[in-house]
């Protein structure tokens, strides 16, 4: 299979078969050993996904009756010509026109020469539709974030999501190495004004493949987990448990602050989150972790007695995924929110039953939707008077912690019997 066929297969699997970009790439490249080919194809497909909505607008204006398969081919051509520039344009544009059966497709692709002028001029600058096309977001997300955050904060969030600065900070693994040793070892990094956070000397440098990550001296994940844990008095001796309803980074942060010897019960809602926890346990030698697979309604079956600190991250809209998954908003649907909210309400209630008197319940979700954050917590507090709100924060990607993360710390009152 050649480069062109790889690109077509991966994009079709993502858009038409609902596979993640990562999974679709693994399937397509199963027998491909040439890393250069993989990199070129991934760049073109990634560009097509990260400009999906503006390409859709342009394609449907030119070809009102365009079908999904033809659009996928056209978007690959646009992605390669305007942004990626990985495939020979003449041959690839000819391939796109042939496969899509769109008359004049090659000429249409070549007509776009300014990446900054893709949005049609009849769409009002700064309007909701303009922002949806500019930042590759469905209209329901633009409406939701403007409603939840206000137009000003929403616009800052949109801009931050497309910024290289999201990958310009690292969380130092303080168990493995001290800050001083770290900066002596990696002289291309400098301290941040946030403790244990390293920044690149070069402005806007992308640190995703930095050598400190390969050596285990740093972590690349949303830094809000550090802030959340700093707000807590975590005492693993008194009991620690975690419920993972979706992928998150709490185990890495706990390792960074507690070392590898802490004990905790880790409950995972499905096989995917369980495998993720198993991999983290193996990589960082966290032998004190007891891992279980269980639904959010059955936490009691895995925790033998109440714990001092109970973390709960239910299944949620997980808007943080937009940063690393260019296809995220093609798979996350507005109609999914109601089911997430119900699961979140059930999860926080079930988790609260596992907290000892005087202990903390930590509810956290990587989202910006108030119906999943403050309103879930307020509804829980209204029905559970033995818990009080100690602290809550909503973090944004334009904050110093570069995170889409909400967390609330709820304390169960001491028993006076």
VOGU-3710 file (C-alpha; in Angstrom, 3 decimals, decimal comma):
1> xxxxxxxxxx> 0,000/0,000/0,000  1,377/3,434/-0,955  1,307/6,776/0,821  -1,864/7,930/-0,915  -3,758/4,725/-0,092  -2,613/4,841/3,531  -3,886/8,394/3,925  -7,244/7,555/2,369  -7,727/4,433/4,502  -6,840/6,150/7,781
11> xxxxxxxxxx> -9,081/9,161/7,186  -11,985/6,957/6,103  -11,597/4,778/9,197  -11,609/7,846/11,451  -14,554/9,641/9,868  -16,691/6,799/8,528  -15,849/3,964/10,941  -15,489/6,019/14,132  -11,957/4,822/14,916  -9,534/7,079/16,766
21> xxxxxxxxxx> -6,693/8,551/14,720  -4,215/6,467/16,721  -6,115/3,202/16,238  -6,752/3,815/12,540  -3,040/4,514/12,016  -1,998/1,334/13,835  -4,349/-0,736/11,695  -3,177/0,830/8,434  0,538/0,710/9,273  0,485/-2,822/10,631
31> xxxxxxxxxx> 2,933/-4,056/7,980  4,649/-0,754/7,183  8,213/-0,419/8,499  9,244/2,833/6,821  9,013/5,503/9,519  9,298/8,313/6,977  6,199/7,057/5,193  4,301/6,878/8,481  5,330/10,409/9,407  4,343/11,893/6,044
41> xxxxxxxxxx> 0,969/10,161/5,961  0,199/11,065/9,577  1,022/14,716/8,909  -1,377/14,932/5,967  -4,218/13,080/7,715  -3,693/15,085/10,910  -3,963/18,341/8,947  -7,159/17,134/7,276  -8,680/16,376/10,680  -7,516/19,619/12,296
51> xxxxxxxxxx> -9,172/21,620/9,511  -12,205/19,394/9,066  -14,890/22,034/9,497  -13,415/24,721/7,265  -12,660/22,130/4,576  -16,253/20,905/4,872  -17,523/24,451/4,377  -15,349/24,971/1,287  -16,146/21,561/-0,195  -19,927/21,821/0,151
61> xxxxxxxxxx> -19,928/25,293/-1,376  -18,081/23,993/-4,426  -19,770/20,577/-4,594  -23,200/20,796/-2,860  -23,940/17,086/-3,410  -20,532/15,801/-2,274  -20,602/12,472/-0,415  -18,445/11,482/2,558  -15,890/9,453/0,612  -15,367/12,182/-1,966
71> xxxxxxxxxx> -15,060/14,807/0,773  -12,423/12,767/2,565  -10,320/12,614/-0,579  -10,763/16,331/-1,248  -9,826/17,257/2,315  -6,608/15,239/2,030  -5,719/17,158/-1,086  -6,435/20,484/0,611  -4,459/19,459/3,701  -1,429/18,472/1,672
81> xxxxxxxxxx> -1,496/21,525/-0,609  -2,177/24,210/2,002  -0,453/22,905/5,141  1,435/19,603/5,204  3,156/19,648/1,775  4,367/16,059/2,213  3,129/14,474/-1,031  4,047/15,512/-4,563  1,185/17,882/-5,348  0,749/17,219/-9,050
91> xxxxxxxxxx> 0,475/13,448/-8,658  -1,542/13,567/-5,448  -4,056/16,119/-6,751  -4,522/13,972/-9,846  -5,062/10,957/-7,573  -7,614/12,878/-5,478  -9,582/13,948/-8,551  -9,587/10,413/-9,930  -10,628/8,745/-6,651  -13,204/11,357/-5,648
101> xxxxxxxxxx> -14,692/11,619/-9,142  -15,088/15,371/-8,546  -14,666/17,291/-11,762  -12,058/20,021/-11,442  -10,928/18,867/-7,973  -7,218/19,318/-8,732  -7,774/22,877/-9,939  -9,998/23,625/-6,956  -7,325/22,410/-4,505  -4,621/24,458/-6,186
111> xxxxxxxxxx> -6,730/27,624/-6,011  -6,042/28,007/-2,266  -2,699/29,651/-1,595  -3,173/31,601/1,646  -3,852/29,496/4,775  -5,096/32,624/6,560  -7,778/33,282/3,967  -9,624/29,968/3,985  -12,771/31,178/5,727  -15,176/32,583/3,117
121> xxxxxxxxxx> -15,372/36,384/3,210  -19,174/36,410/3,629  -18,835/34,857/7,118  -18,636/37,660/9,681  -15,259/37,930/11,411  -15,551/36,942/15,085  -19,006/35,405/14,689  -19,793/32,001/16,160  -19,570/30,378/12,743  -16,250/32,130/12,083
131> xxxxxxxxxx> -14,854/30,787/15,383  -16,151/27,290/14,641  -14,310/27,271/11,299  -11,219/29,069/12,578  -10,686/26,740/15,550  -12,117/23,522/14,059  -15,034/23,177/16,450  -18,657/22,104/15,929  -21,186/24,877/16,484  -22,632/23,185/19,567
141> xxxxxxxxxx> -19,263/23,430/21,327  -18,861/27,099/20,419  -22,360/27,778/21,784  -21,757/25,703/24,915  -18,414/27,309/25,808  -19,651/30,848/25,179  -22,672/30,113/27,376  -20,556/28,571/30,157  -17,558/30,913/30,062  -18,729/34,017/28,267
151> xxxxxxxxxx> -17,535/35,111/24,795  -14,255/36,626/26,046  -13,008/33,575/27,978  -14,328/31,226/25,306  -12,319/33,046/22,644  -9,173/32,838/24,804  -9,809/29,118/25,210  -10,268/28,632/21,460  -6,986/30,399/20,764  -5,102/28,483/23,444
161> xxxxxxxxxx> -6,163/25,138/22,005  -4,321/25,920/18,778  -1,198/27,213/20,510  2,152/25,428/20,540  2,559/26,686/24,121  0,441/23,743/25,268  3,495/21,535/24,784  6,134/23,941/26,111  6,035/22,899/29,792  7,018/19,720/31,652
171> xxxxxxxxxx> 6,172/18,399/35,118  9,451/17,370/36,779  9,434/13,877/38,298  10,539/14,998/41,751  10,795/11,450/43,043  13,332/10,583/40,361  15,325/13,827/40,306  15,583/17,151/42,151  14,866/20,434/40,392  18,526/21,455/40,626
181> xxxxxxxxxx> 19,770/18,171/39,164  17,117/18,342/36,465  18,136/21,769/35,170  21,827/20,870/35,316  21,094/17,758/33,261  18,816/19,437/30,721  20,304/22,824/29,935  17,769/23,558/27,187  15,119/23,958/29,906  14,548/26,667/32,505
191> xxxxxxxxxx> 12,476/26,849/35,717  8,937/28,186/35,603  7,453/30,453/38,259  5,487/27,319/39,271  7,492/24,917/41,432  8,645/21,696/39,709  7,617/22,942/36,259  10,196/23,265/33,476  9,912/25,452/30,390  11,810/25,456/27,130
201> xxxxxxxxxx> 14,428/28,171/26,707  13,332/28,583/23,124  9,952/30,287/22,885  7,135/28,054/21,606  9,392/24,972/21,500  7,467/21,701/21,389  8,646/19,411/24,221  6,531/16,342/23,385  9,575/14,284/22,421  12,030/15,762/24,921
211> xxxxxxxxxx> 14,736/13,412/26,218  13,698/13,998/29,856  10,438/12,189/29,088  12,274/9,160/27,712  14,499/9,046/30,804  11,540/9,254/33,188  12,712/12,563/34,671  9,609/14,476/33,614  5,989/14,016/32,599  4,020/15,546/29,746
221> xxxxxxxxxx> 0,460/15,987/30,915  -1,919/18,760/31,981  -0,252/20,529/34,899  -3,539/21,091/36,716  -3,129/17,710/38,414  -0,198/19,171/40,340  -2,310/22,104/41,544  -5,169/19,803/42,528  -2,960/17,545/44,652  -1,251/20,504/46,320
231> xxxxxxxxxx> -4,656/21,491/47,709  -4,922/18,141/49,527  -3,459/16,527/52,630  -2,911/13,106/51,062  -2,185/10,412/53,615  -1,963/7,011/51,892  -1,489/5,304/55,251  -5,021/6,347/56,212  -6,366/5,049/52,912  -6,340/6,136/49,280
241> xxxxxxxxxx> -8,608/5,077/46,434  -9,152/6,219/42,856  -12,023/5,668/40,456  -11,082/6,094/36,780  -14,129/6,431/34,587  -11,944/7,727/31,777  -8,294/8,190/30,874  -6,511/10,652/33,190  -3,123/11,358/34,789  -3,754/11,157/38,534
251> xxxxxxxxxx> -1,553/8,063/39,029  1,462/9,807/37,475  0,977/12,855/39,694  0,637/10,723/42,828  3,832/8,905/41,884  5,600/12,259/41,385  4,675/13,460/44,887  4,556/10,203/46,878  7,119/8,002/45,169  6,518/4,398/44,057
261> xxxxxxxxxx> 5,667/2,868/47,428  2,229/4,327/48,159  -0,732/1,996/48,376  -4,068/2,632/46,707  -7,094/0,829/45,323  -7,585/1,798/41,669  -11,009/1,088/40,186  -11,401/1,238/36,404  -14,701/1,318/34,586  -13,611/-0,676/31,533
271> xxxxxxxxxx> -10,805/-2,708/30,006  -9,199/0,316/28,352  -8,756/2,316/31,561  -7,633/-0,843/33,351  -4,894/-1,499/30,775  -3,784/2,120/31,050  -3,485/1,766/34,843  -1,616/-1,534/34,461  0,885/0,103/32,111  1,516/2,968/34,536
281> xxxxxxxxxx> 1,909/0,525/37,422  4,463/-1,468/35,445  6,424/1,511/34,125  6,839/3,228/37,502  6,986/0,059/39,649  3,881/0,976/41,667  3,576/-2,345/43,433  1,249/-0,925/46,074  -1,581/-0,441/43,583  -4,465/-2,904/43,650
291> xxxxxxxxxx> -6,296/-2,714/40,314  -9,919/-3,652/39,705  -12,353/-3,406/36,821  -15,810/-2,375/37,947  -18,679/-0,100/36,873  -19,225/3,181/38,687  -22,185/1,713/40,536  -20,131/-1,073/42,172  -17,258/0,720/43,930  -18,242/-0,768/47,272
301> xxxxxxxxxx> -17,429/-4,255/46,001  -13,746/-3,318/45,549  -13,025/-1,113/48,586  -12,982/-2,998/51,862  -13,262/0,008/54,190  -13,681/3,803/53,935  -10,564/5,726/52,861  -9,184/9,125/53,806  -8,895/10,392/50,220  -11,155/9,228/47,416
311> xxxxxxxxxx> -10,485/10,506/43,884  -13,302/10,119/41,382  -13,055/10,954/37,681  -16,240/9,659/36,035  -16,829/9,160/32,351  -17,268/12,664/30,927  -17,082/14,821/27,808  -13,274/15,009/28,253  -12,665/18,222/26,302  -8,939/17,968/27,153
321> xxxxxxxxxx> -8,786/15,273/24,451  -9,084/17,929/21,767  -5,414/18,831/22,335  -4,014/15,417/21,397  -6,850/13,927/19,340  -7,581/15,936/16,187  -10,707/13,879/15,537  -12,144/14,278/19,052  -15,130/16,473/18,211  -16,104/14,193/15,360
331> xxxxxxxxxx> -16,743/11,456/17,930  -18,022/13,503/20,889  -21,661/14,361/20,263  -23,883/16,879/22,022  -26,458/14,167/22,710  -23,840/12,285/24,763  -23,772/15,000/27,441  -26,988/13,951/29,179  -25,711/10,404/29,693  -22,357/11,731/30,970
341> xxxxxxxxxx> -24,112/13,983/33,484  -26,205/11,119/34,844  -23,094/8,928/35,213  -21,241/11,778/36,959  -24,065/12,255/39,466  -24,177/8,540/40,218  -20,376/8,312/40,448  -19,880/11,133/42,945  -22,622/9,688/45,136  -21,187/6,176/45,039
351> xxxxxxxxxx> -17,652/7,464/45,699  -18,839/9,500/48,687  -19,856/6,292/50,448  -16,212/5,176/50,418  -14,906/8,228/52,351  -14,188/8,027/56,078  -15,309/10,726/58,512  -12,978/13,710/58,158  -11,758/12,446/54,787  -11,807/14,085/51,361
361> xxxxxxxxxx> -13,765/13,304/48,240  -11,993/14,733/45,179  -14,195/15,069/42,105  -12,336/15,971/38,908  -13,227/16,058/35,216  -11,234/17,394/32,226  -14,094/19,472/30,829  -15,544/22,997/30,673  -19,246/22,136/30,819  -20,881/23,520/33,997
371> xxxxxxxxxx> -23,521/20,809/33,863  -20,687/18,309/34,444  -18,777/20,368/36,985  -20,261/22,901/39,406  -23,838/21,796/38,910  -23,008/18,158/39,651  -21,208/19,215/42,844  -23,977/21,622/43,923  -26,625/18,957/43,409  -24,566/16,468/45,442
381> xxxxxxxxxx> -24,032/18,934/48,320  -27,721/19,777/48,427  -28,530/16,112/49,061  -25,529/15,250/51,283  -25,286/17,722/54,145  -22,439/15,800/55,803  -20,077/17,041/53,046  -18,790/20,592/52,674  -17,001/22,223/49,759  -13,378/22,944/50,701
391> xxxxxxxxxx> -12,207/24,211/47,334  -13,020/24,108/43,633  -11,285/25,405/40,521  -11,902/25,492/36,808  -8,669/25,588/34,826  -8,270/26,625/31,197  -5,537/25,985/28,659  -4,609/29,685/28,695  -3,838/29,480/32,439  -0,245/28,835/33,612
401> xxxxxxxxxx> -1,236/25,205/34,262  -2,322/24,729/30,612  -5,214/22,439/31,508  -8,848/21,876/30,808  -9,615/20,588/34,288  -12,263/21,129/36,935  -11,797/19,803/40,447  -13,722/20,066/43,687  -12,526/18,958/47,125  -15,380/17,886/49,399
411> xxxxxxx> -14,785/17,045/53,048  -16,896/14,652/55,068  -17,618/15,952/58,543  -15,965/14,345/61,538  -18,080/12,002/63,605  -18,689/13,208/67,180  -20,128/9,978/68,542
//
